[in-house]
Amino acid sequence: MKQKPKLIRRTAVFSSLVVVTAVALAQAAIPSKLSGRWSTPDGAGSQAISVAIDAATSKGTLTVWSNIPDCNIREAPITVTAAGDKLTFKVDSSWSNSCRADVSVEISKKPGSDEYEGELRQGGPAGARFPVLRVKMSP
């Protein structure tokens, strides 16, 4: 009977190490910075996009440049979610500008590459919807 507490303790310690290792690996998989370009569905418009990510807090900032200066997104606060090779950046709901609101970016890592591809979705004032933009980014 005296060995059961030791076994329970060892199992608890081992389980804790597995959880800590899994969290560390997940954080290591998320790059601290990504940058690239967004483009319109027809390819007519394109501009720069970047994110800075703190994997330990799952927070960061998003910058999206626009051809219309009032529509730029400059260092908007984001929440980062990772699921496998997919990253989602959701801009804090308190943030908006005269052109954009409800902004999120969802990208997936291309197999065998450091590049990510996906899309930026955004709303606008009074519920106006803007087109989904294509996004390509890399560390």
FENMO-V235794 format. One record per residue. N is the residue number from 1. RES is the residue in three letters. D_LAST is the distance of its C-alpha to the last C-alpha in Angstrom with 1 decimal. Layout:
n->N res->RES d_last->D_LAST
n->N res->RES d_last->D_LAST
This chain:
n->1 res->MET d_last->54.3
n->2 res->LYS d_last->52.9
n->3 res->GLN d_last->50.1
n->4 res->LYS d_last->48.6
n->5 res->PRO d_last->47.2
n->6 res->LYS d_last->45.5
n->7 res->LEU d_last->44.1
n->8 res->ILE d_last->42.8
n->9 res->ARG d_last->41.3
n->10 res->ARG d_last->39.6
n->11 res->THR d_last->38.2
n->12 res->ALA d_last->37.0
n->13 res->VAL d_last->35.3
n->14 res->PHE d_last->33.7
n->15 res->SER d_last->32.5
n->16 res->SER d_last->31.0
n->17 res->LEU d_last->29.1
n->18 res->VAL d_last->27.8
n->19 res->VAL d_last->26.6
n->20 res->VAL d_last->24.9
n->21 res->THR d_last->23.2
n->22 res->ALA d_last->22.0
n->23 res->VAL d_last->20.6
n->24 res->ALA d_last->18.9
n->25 res->LEU d_last->17.3
n->26 res->ALA d_last->16.3
n->27 res->GLN d_last->14.6
n->28 res->ALA d_last->12.9
n->29 res->ALA d_last->11.5
n->30 res->ILE d_last->9.8
n->31 res->PRO d_last->6.5
n->32 res->SER d_last->7.8
n->33 res->LYS d_last->5.7
n->34 res->LEU d_last->4.4
n->35 res->SER d_last->6.4
n->36 res->GLY d_last->8.7
n->37 res->ARG d_last->12.4
n->38 res->TRP d_last->15.2
n->39 res->SER d_last->18.4
n->40 res->THR d_last->21.9
n->41 res->PRO d_last->23.4
n->42 res->ASP d_last->25.6
n->43 res->GLY d_last->22.8
n->44 res->ALA d_last->25.0
n->45 res->GLY d_last->22.6
n->46 res->SER d_last->19.0
n->47 res->GLN d_last->17.0
n->48 res->ALA d_last->13.8
n->49 res->ILE d_last->12.0
n->50 res->SER d_last->9.6
n->51 res->VAL d_last->9.6
n->52 res->ALA d_last->10.1
n->53 res->ILE d_last->11.0
n->54 res->ASP d_last->13.8
n->55 res->ALA d_last->14.0
n->56 res->ALA d_last->17.5
n->57 res->THR d_last->18.8
n->58 res->SER d_last->16.9
n->59 res->LYS d_last->16.8
n->60 res->GLY d_last->14.6
n->61 res->THR d_last->14.8
n->62 res->LEU d_last->14.1
n->63 res->THR d_last->14.7
n->64 res->VAL d_last->16.0
n->65 res->TRP d_last->17.9
n->66 res->SER d_last->21.1
n->67 res->ASN d_last->23.8
n->68 res->ILE d_last->26.1
n->69 res->PRO d_last->25.5
n->70 res->ASP d_last->27.1
n->71 res->CYS d_last->24.7
n->72 res->ASN d_last->21.5
n->73 res->ILE d_last->19.7
n->74 res->ARG d_last->18.8
n->75 res->GLU d_last->17.2
n->76 res->ALA d_last->19.0
n->77 res->PRO d_last->19.1
n->78 res->ILE d_last->17.5
n->79 res->THR d_last->18.2
n->80 res->VAL d_last->15.5
n->81 res->THR d_last->16.9
n->82 res->ALA d_last->15.6
n->83 res->ALA d_last->17.8
n->84 res->GLY d_last->16.9
n->85 res->ASP d_last->13.9
n->86 res->LYS d_last->14.4
n->87 res->LEU d_last->13.0
n->88 res->THR d_last->15.4
n->89 res->PHE d_last->15.2
n->90 res->LYS d_last->18.8
n->91 res->VAL d_last->19.9
n->92 res->ASP d_last->22.9
n->93 res->SER d_last->26.1
n->94 res->SER d_last->27.6
n->95 res->TRP d_last->25.2
n->96 res->SER d_last->26.2
n->97 res->ASN d_last->27.1
n->98 res->SER d_last->29.8
n->99 res->CYS d_last->27.8
n->100 res->ARG d_last->25.4
n->101 res->ALA d_last->25.9
n->102 res->ASP d_last->24.8
n->103 res->VAL d_last->21.2
n->104 res->SER d_last->18.8
n->105 res->VAL d_last->15.7
n->106 res->GLU d_last->15.5
n->107 res->ILE d_last->12.8
n->108 res->SER d_last->13.0
n->109 res->LYS d_last->11.0
n->110 res->LYS d_last->12.7
n->111 res->PRO d_last->14.9
n->112 res->GLY d_last->14.2
n->113 res->SER d_last->10.7
n->114 res->ASP d_last->7.0
n->115 res->GLU d_last->7.5
n->116 res->TYR d_last->9.0
n->117 res->GLU d_last->12.3
n->118 res->GLY d_last->14.8
n->119 res->GLU d_last->16.8
n->120 res->LEU d_last->17.6
n->121 res->ARG d_last->21.1
n->122 res->GLN d_last->23.3
n->123 res->GLY d_last->26.8
n->124 res->GLY d_last->28.9
n->125 res->PRO d_last->32.1
n->126 res->ALA d_last->35.0
n->127 res->GLY d_last->33.0
n->128 res->ALA d_last->32.2
n->129 res->ARG d_last->29.4
n->130 res->PHE d_last->26.9
n->131 res->PRO d_last->25.5
n->132 res->VAL d_last->22.5
n->133 res->LEU d_last->19.7
n->134 res->ARG d_last->17.3
n->135 res->VAL d_last->13.6
n->136 res->LYS d_last->10.8
n->137 res->MET d_last->7.1
n->138 res->SER d_last->3.8
n->139 res->PRO d_last->0.0
